[in-house]
């Protein structure tokens, strides 16, 4: 299990959601969520930034924290780096 998957599982359990309950809230299948949590995605290491944001909303979590855990750079940080490359 990777850091992102572990964090999603922690947040999901804290909200009392099963995979089947959370899946429709974020627009994916429960098997896909299971693969996220176990780090066994077929096509890459992390889901899209859009899905990470939907997960953050559904789980009342910090989107930037989840994006970083998923290996994605949050827009606010990317813009700051672009504006201040030094």
N, C-alpha and C positions, 0 to 999 in steps of 0.2 A: 504494500500500500504506500502510495506517495503522500507527500505532505498535504497537497490539495485534497486528495480523496479522503484522507484521515480527517481533515478539517470539516469537509462537507458532512461526513458521517456524524461527527460530534455535534454539529449544528442541527442536523436533521433529528438526531436522537433527543437533543435538548428541547426541540419544538414538539416532540412526541409524534413525528410523522414516520410512517413506514415508507419504503421506496414507492409503493403503489399509490400512496397518498400524495407524495411530493411530485411525482412525475407529471401529472396533468397540470399542476400549478406552474410548472416551468416549460411545459410543452414538449416533453420527450417521453420515451418509454421507460418503464421501470428497469428494464434490463440494461439500458444505456446508463442510467444512474448507478446501477450496481457496478458496471465496468468503470465508471468514473471513480467510485469509492475504492475499488480494489486495484486501480491503476492498470486495468487491462483493456484500454481502448484499442480498437482494431486499427485505427488510422493515425494515431498520434498520442502524444503524452497528455494533452489537455484539451478541454472543450473550447469552443469559440468564446470570445470575449462577451458576445451577446448573451450566451447561455450562462456564463459566470455572473453576469449582471442580474439575470432573472433569478438565479439561485440566491444571490445576495438579498434581493427583494423578498423572495418567499421565505427566507430563513432569518430575516431581520439582521443581516450581517453587513459588515463593512465591505463594499464592493472592491475598493482598492486592495484591502488585505487579501481577498480571495483571488483577485487578478494576479497579484504578486505570487501567491502560493501556486497558482496555475502556470506560472512562468510567462505571464503576459504583463506588459507594461501599461499601467493605467494612463488614460489620456492626459490627466493633469501632470503626471511626471514626464510623459513624452513631450508635451508642449513646453514644459520648463527646460528640458534638455535641449530642445530645438531652439528655443529663444536664447539660451545661455550655454552654448557648446563647451565653453571653457570650464 
